[in-house]
Amino acid sequence: MEPKAARRLAMRVSWVSIVWNLLLSAFKLFAGVFARSGAMISDAVHSASDVFSTLIVIAGVRLAGRASDREHPYGHERFECVAALLLAAVLFATGLGIGWAGVRKILNPGVHPGVPGVLALIAAVVSIAVKEAMYWYTRSAARRIRSSALMADAWHHRSDALSSVGSFAGILGARLGLPILDPIASVIICLFILKAAVDICRDAVSKLTDHACDAETAAALRALILEQEGVLGIDQLKTRLFGDRIYVDVEIRADALVSLRRAHAAAQRVHDAIETRFPQVKHCMVHVNPDDPSA
């Protein structure tokens, strides 16, 4: 997908997320108040906080889409990785908060509030369904445009769904006389969220430190280069991630006896083929080495 189209898709998905989070937060707050459920009120606040996370995504995507300038001649794509790191930090803190609250309830049960109404249980089920659907919707777009920030936001949706699972367990436990289900579910959910935060952080860091692209993409690049007329071999192929884009540096071998014009034409074919076949490639540099068997 072309960069501009990818940014438009990311912005559309982000605004859809904001609208759904606001509607869901209002519904859960209403259910929490009228069903006397503190867990559901807390869950509503969690959903509302996800709006802040999505705004970080929007800012990151907009900054990453800015054109090159004198201070940033290679572009601004890495701003999206910065947004992903911020979201990973927020996600990690969210997971720790959920886990710590669960541990405190296990160690200090205290006095449990009254039994919440059935409306709170229904709201928890609705929240799980909506947030899980938002996770898959956002995740699909993130994978399509290779957006680390959007993938981080997808996991925020799933963290909210998992939080609602904890709320459901707590509300159901209270209604069944087993309030211990709530903190146990919180601790388990915490582990899932922390793992997601670590994975997102590792992916963003790899894109900020010139990590090579995956082996499958490198193999496809190599095969495409060798298909081009005038290319007798590849001496070196290097790739590096720049945000969610790829830079390619390749040294090809061409007949040492052909004219400079023909050698340049072979290099140009390699350049054009790569940037056409792989839209995620931001720039391709091709160097020609002479292939002279008699040397």
N, C-alpha and C positions, 0 to 999 in steps of 0.2 A: 504494500500500500504506500502511496506517495506521502511524504511527510506532512503536507498541508491537510490531506484527507485524514491522516492519522490523528492530527491535532484536533480536527473538527469532531471526529468520533469520540476522542477522549473528553472534550468539553461537553458533548451531548450526554455522554454517560454520567459525567460528574454532576450535571444539573439535574438529571433524572434521580440520581442518588440523593441530592439535597432535598428535592420535593418529597420523595418517599420517606426520608428520615424525619422530616418535619411532620408529615401526616401521621406516621407511626408513633412518634413521640407524643403528639397530642392525644392519640387514642389510648396509649398506655398510661399516660398521666390521668386521663379521665377514668380509666378502669381501676387504676391504683387508688384513686381518691374514693370512688364510690364503692369499691369492693374492700376497702380498708386493708390494702396490701402495701406494706412498706417496700417489699421486694420489687413490686411492679413500678412503684414510683421511682425507685433507684434505676430500674431498667429504662424508664422513660428518659431520665437524665443522661444515661449512657448513649441512647440513640441520638439525643440532641447534640451530644458532644461530637458525634461522628460528622456532623455538618462542618465543624472546624477542620477535621481531617480532610474532608473533600475540598475545602477551600485551599488547603495546602497543595493538593493535587492540581487544582486549577492554576494556582500561581506558578507551580513548577512547570506545567505544560506550556503556559504562556511565555515564561522566561526562556525555556528550552527552544521555543519556536522563533525567537528573535534572530534576525539576520546577523551575519558576521560584522564586526566593526574593528576599529584600530586596536582596541584593548583586548578583543577576543577574536582574532583572525580565523580561528578554527571553529567558531560558532559557540553556541550556548547550551548544547544538548546535555551537558553534565549537571545543569541545574535540576533536571528531572531526577537524577540520582540523589542530589541533595534533598529533594522533597521526599524521596523514598526513605532516606536515612531518618529524616524527621518523623515520618509516619511509623517507621520501625520502632523508634524510641517511644512514641506515644503508645503504640501497641504493646511494647514490653512493659511499660508502666501500668497499662490497663490490666495486663495479665497478672502482674505482681499484686496489684490492688485487689483483684478478685480472689487470688490465692490467699493473701494475708487475711482478708476478711473471713474466708472460710476457716483458716487455721485458728483465728481468734474465737470463732463461734464453737469450734470443736473443743478448745481448751477451756473456754469460759462460756458454757451454755447460757447462763443467766436466765432471765425471765422472758418467756416467749409471748409475743402479742396475741391478740385474739385471732380466731380462725378467719381467714380472708374469704370473701364471697367467690362464687363460681365465675363471675365476670373476669376476675383476675386470672383465673386458669385459662379461660378462653383467650384473653389478651396475650398470654404467654405463647399459646399455640399459634395464634395469628402472627406474632412477632417472629417466631422460629421460621415459619413458612415464608414470610415476606423477606426477611433478612437472608435466608439461604438462597432464595431466588435472586436477590440482588447480588449476592456473592457470585453466583454462576454467570449472571449477566455481565458483571464488571470483569470477572476473570476471563470470559470469552473475548471481550474487547481488548483487554490487556495483552493476552497472548497473540491476538491478531496483529496488534501494532507494536508488540514487544516493548510495552511500557512498564517499567519497574514501579513507577509511582502509582499507576492505576492498579497494578497487581497488589501493592501494599494496601490500597483503599479497599480492594476486594476482600482482603483478609480482615480489614476492620469490620466489614459487613458480617463475615463469619464469626468474628469475636463477639459481635452483638447477638448473633444467633445462639452461640454457645452460652452467652450470659443469660439469654432468655431460657435456655435449657435449665440453667441453675435456678432461675426464678420459678420455672415450672416445677422443678423438683422440690423447692422450698415450699411453694404454695400447696402442692399435692401432699407433701409430708405433713404440713400443718393441718390440713383437712383430715389426714389419716392418723394423726397423733404421732407422727414420726418426723419431727423437725430436724433431726440430724441429717436427713437426706440433702438439705440445702448446702451446708458447709462441705460435705463430702463431694458433692457435684462441683462446687466452686473450686476445690483443690485440683480435681481432675481437669476441669476446663482450663485452669491456669496453665497447666503443663502444655496443652495444645497451643494456646496463644503464645506462650514464650518461645516454643519451637518455631512457629510461623514468623515471629519477630526476628529471630536469629537468622532464619533462611533469607528473609527479605534484606536484612543488613548485609549478609555475605554477598548476595547478588549485586547490591548497589556498590559495595566496596570494590568488587572485581571489575565493575564498569568504570570506576574512578581511577584504577591503577593500571590501565593499559593491558588488561587481561586479554588473551587471545580468544577468538570466537570458538564455538564448539567444533569438534572434530568433523561432524557431518557437514557443516557449512564449508569448512576448509577443504574437504574432499570434493564437494560440488564445485567449488571455485577452481580447484586444480583441474578437474575434468573439463570444465568449460574453457579454461585457458588453452589446454592442449588441443581442443577442437578447432582453434582459430588458424586460418591459413597463414603460413610463414613461421609458425612457432615450432621449433624443433625440439624443445625441451624446457624445463623449468629449473633454474639454478637455485632459486630461493623464493619462498612465499611466506610473508609475514602478515598477520592481521592483528588488530587491536580494537577493543571496544572503546567507544567514545560516547558515554551515555548509553542510549539505546541504538546508536548508529555504529557502523564499522568502517575503519580505515584499512586499506589493502595496499601493501607494497610487494611487488613481484619483479623478479629478474628472469627474463625469458632468454632463450638462445635462438638466434636467427643465423642464416647462412652468412658467413663472413665475406663472401664475394658479391653479395647483392648491393645495390646502391643504398645510400642513406635514405632516399625517399621510400624505397620498398621496406626497409627495416622499420622506418617510422610508421608506415602504413600498418604493418603487423602489430606494432605496439598500440596503435590507435584502435585496431579491431579488438584487441584484448581489453583495453580500457572501456570501450563502448559496450562490449558484450557483458562485462561484469556489472557496470552501473545500470544496464537495462534489465538484466536477469535478476539482480539482487537490489531491490529498491532501498534496503536498509544500509547499503554501502554509501557512505557520504562522499568518499573520495578514493580514487585508485591511482597509484603511481606505478608506472611501468618503466623498467630499465631494460635495455637490450644489450646482451653480451654476444660477441661473435662466436659462432660455432665453426671452428676450422679444424677438421680432422688431421690436416697435414702439419699443424703447429706442434 
